[in-house]
Amino acid sequence: MDTQSRTGQRIIHYRYGDPNAVLKVEDVTFDQPIGTGEVLVRVTRSMIHPGDLQLIAARYSDPAEPLPNGRIPGLEAAGVIEDAASGALEGTDLALGMRVAFFASGAWQSYATVPASSLVALPDELSDDVSTQVIINTIIARQVLRLGLRDMSPRPLRILQSATNSAVGKLITNFALQEGLEPIRLVRKPDNAAALPGILPGDHVICTEGEGWQDEVRKVAGDDITLAVDGVGGPMLTEFSRLLATKGRVVSYGSLAEAPSDMALYSFKGLTVIGATILTWQDDTTPEERDEDMRAAVEVGLSQKGLFGGGHVFTLKELDQAITAVTAPGKTGNIILTF
Ligand SMILES: NC(=O)c1ccc[n+]([C@@H]2O[C@H](COP(=O)([O-])OP(=O)(O)OC[C@H]3O[C@@H](n4cnc5c(N)ncnc54)[C@H](OP(=O)(O)O)[C@@H]3O)[C@@H](O)[C@H]2O)c1
């Protein structure tokens, strides 16, 4: 462990609220000691997830909770290992100076101290811009399918999916195809519906903007939809309850619609809703499953570069524009901060 003091910047908020109003960029000296099992990473890129902004806005917590020492958002980044606690890298395939990506809190700063277990080594062929997009979205996509398929008998032939033009939606389609499932892909805009089969193979892409899309779903699958996955919430969860077979299952992993759902049919038809979140991935998986997910994240970044194009990189001076771009209509790729 060295004793060097490093300077850089961090993004921080001292109260919860509208991200454009509460986030600040501060100059800092990074000289705190590195704890047991921890590694210091010089962050180069960090993606802004829609969920990062929901956490800053206290969508799922008490907005009045005080933050006297501030909270540094961000849950994943790419960078380089600068330093490590004694023994932290022992028994790993990591070394000082290696390029890595990590899934850990407090990512939005020039130097992040994170557990060595949160890191994955990056191959030279995987750019930092792509590396910062692969970890969380791969984990949630694989966890959604893992929870959806667990103990399901008979195994479903198809999977009904919402928001399939989103970054997570595309990864769910990718891993569902690998599982031999046939996705029925819902997307709002006709242009995006037309483009999707060129990005990932499969016939059943249905645009939900007009009337009658539910009939198109029924035309493909009849009453035989036993598994659906949803990142939209609100009215989409209500629609899914109408489309699912009795005793069907929905894995809910997001609420882009920010609206309530009518759950009446969930009890009437004996449907199950399973919540999926990266926040409990550590507790809900075995070490082998977590290793597989990390390997799959790197592998999908290498083999499916088309899923990670169209993104936009912003400097910290452009933080306001970056935040606005995360939920802008017509978003074409992920939003990335450069440190
Ligand atoms: N549970 C977890 O731990 C976890 C982790 C990561 C992400 N997520 C969730 O995964 C979901 C997708 O995230 P992402 O990063 O992939 O999003 P994204 O790439 O920003 O894509 C969002 C896309 O979803 C569609 N969309 C947006 N609002 C919608 C609405 N109200 N109704 C229907 N479609 C809508 C839009 O595509 P079209 O206009 O083309 O339809 C939009 O381009 C979010 O709910 C996010 O919170 C959850």
The ligand as an SDF file (V2000), in Angstrom:
LIG
                    3D

 48 52  0  0  0  0  0  0  0  0999 V2000
  -33.7250   -3.9710  -10.5550 N   0  0  0  0  0  0  0  0  0  0  0  0
  -32.4800   -3.5640  -10.7950 C   0  0  0  0  0  0  0  0  0  0  0  0
  -31.5730   -3.7950  -10.0010 O   0  0  0  0  0  0  0  0  0  0  0  0
  -32.2020   -2.8380  -12.0720 C   0  0  0  0  0  0  0  0  0  0  0  0
  -30.8950   -2.6600  -12.5600 C   0  0  0  0  0  0  0  0  0  0  0  0
  -30.7120   -1.9920  -13.7680 C   0  0  0  0  0  0  0  0  0  0  0  0
  -31.8270   -1.5060  -14.4630 C   0  0  0  0  0  0  0  0  0  0  0  0
  -33.0710   -1.6920  -13.9310 N   0  0  0  0  0  0  0  0  0  0  0  0
  -34.2890   -1.1940  -14.5950 C   0  0  0  0  0  0  0  0  0  0  0  0
  -34.3260   -1.6540  -15.9240 O   0  0  0  0  0  0  0  0  0  0  0  0
  -35.1850   -0.7770  -16.6500 C   0  0  0  0  0  0  0  0  0  0  0  0
  -34.4830   -0.3970  -17.9370 C   0  0  0  0  0  0  0  0  0  0  0  0
  -33.2870    0.3230  -17.6170 O   0  0  0  0  0  0  0  0  0  0  0  0
  -32.2740    0.6650  -18.7780 P   0  0  0  0  0  0  0  0  0  0  0  0
  -31.0440    1.2670  -18.2090 O   0  0  0  0  0  0  0  0  0  0  0  0
  -32.1490   -0.5180  -19.6470 O   0  0  0  0  0  0  0  0  0  0  0  0
  -33.1160    1.7870  -19.5350 O   0  0  0  0  0  0  0  0  0  0  0  0
  -32.7200    2.6210  -20.8340 P   0  0  0  0  0  0  0  0  0  0  0  0
  -31.6530    1.9430  -21.5950 O   0  0  0  0  0  0  0  0  0  0  0  0
  -32.5680    4.0290  -20.4180 O   0  0  0  0  0  0  0  0  0  0  0  0
  -34.0270    2.4820  -21.7620 O   0  0  0  0  0  0  0  0  0  0  0  0
  -35.2270    2.9890  -21.4370 C   0  0  0  0  0  0  0  0  0  0  0  0
  -36.1760    2.6220  -22.6150 C   0  0  0  0  0  0  0  0  0  0  0  0
  -37.3390    2.0340  -22.0760 O   0  0  0  0  0  0  0  0  0  0  0  0
  -38.4390    2.4930  -22.7920 C   0  0  0  0  0  0  0  0  0  0  0  0
  -39.3140    3.2130  -21.8570 N   0  0  0  0  0  0  0  0  0  0  0  0
  -39.0520    4.2820  -21.1180 C   0  0  0  0  0  0  0  0  0  0  0  0
  -40.1210    4.6560  -20.3950 N   0  0  0  0  0  0  0  0  0  0  0  0
  -41.0680    3.7780  -20.7140 C   0  0  0  0  0  0  0  0  0  0  0  0
  -42.4060    3.6550  -20.3290 C   0  0  0  0  0  0  0  0  0  0  0  0
  -42.9720    4.4890  -19.4530 N   0  0  0  0  0  0  0  0  0  0  0  0
  -43.1130    2.6840  -20.8850 N   0  0  0  0  0  0  0  0  0  0  0  0
  -42.5480    1.8310  -21.7790 C   0  0  0  0  0  0  0  0  0  0  0  0
  -41.2730    1.9010  -22.1580 N   0  0  0  0  0  0  0  0  0  0  0  0
  -40.5500    2.8740  -21.6380 C   0  0  0  0  0  0  0  0  0  0  0  0
  -37.9800    3.4440  -23.8770 C   0  0  0  0  0  0  0  0  0  0  0  0
  -37.8160    2.7820  -25.1070 O   0  0  0  0  0  0  0  0  0  0  0  0
  -38.9490    2.8940  -26.2690 P   0  0  0  0  0  0  0  0  0  0  0  0
  -39.4240    4.3040  -26.2640 O   0  0  0  0  0  0  0  0  0  0  0  0
  -38.2300    2.4870  -27.4880 O   0  0  0  0  0  0  0  0  0  0  0  0
  -40.0090    1.9250  -25.8750 O   0  0  0  0  0  0  0  0  0  0  0  0
  -36.6000    3.8520  -23.3510 C   0  0  0  0  0  0  0  0  0  0  0  0
  -35.7020    4.1410  -24.3950 O   0  0  0  0  0  0  0  0  0  0  0  0
  -35.4710    0.4060  -15.7230 C   0  0  0  0  0  0  0  0  0  0  0  0
  -36.7060    0.2060  -15.0910 O   0  0  0  0  0  0  0  0  0  0  0  0
  -34.3600    0.3080  -14.6870 C   0  0  0  0  0  0  0  0  0  0  0  0
  -34.6880    0.9200  -13.4650 O   0  0  0  0  0  0  0  0  0  0  0  0
  -33.2720   -2.3430  -12.7670 C   0  0  0  0  0  0  0  0  0  0  0  0
  1  2  1  0
  2  3  2  0
  2  4  1  0
  4  5  1  0
  4 48  2  0
  5  6  2  0
  6  7  1  0
  7  8  2  0
  8  9  1  0
  8 48  1  0
  9 10  1  0
  9 46  1  0
 10 11  1  0
 11 12  1  0
 11 44  1  0
 12 13  1  0
 13 14  1  0
 14 15  2  0
 14 16  1  0
 14 17  1  0
 17 18  1  0
 18 19  2  0
 18 20  1  0
 18 21  1  0
 21 22  1  0
 22 23  1  0
 23 24  1  0
 23 42  1  0
 24 25  1  0
 25 26  1  0
 25 36  1  0
 26 27  1  0
 26 35  1  0
 27 28  2  0
 28 29  1  0
 29 30  1  0
 29 35  2  0
 30 31  1  0
 30 32  2  0
 32 33  1  0
 33 34  2  0
 34 35  1  0
 36 37  1  0
 36 42  1  0
 37 38  1  0
 38 39  2  0
 38 40  1  0
 38 41  1  0
 42 43  1  0
 44 45  1  0
 44 46  1  0
 46 47  1  0
M  CHG  2   8   1  16  -1
M  END
$$$$
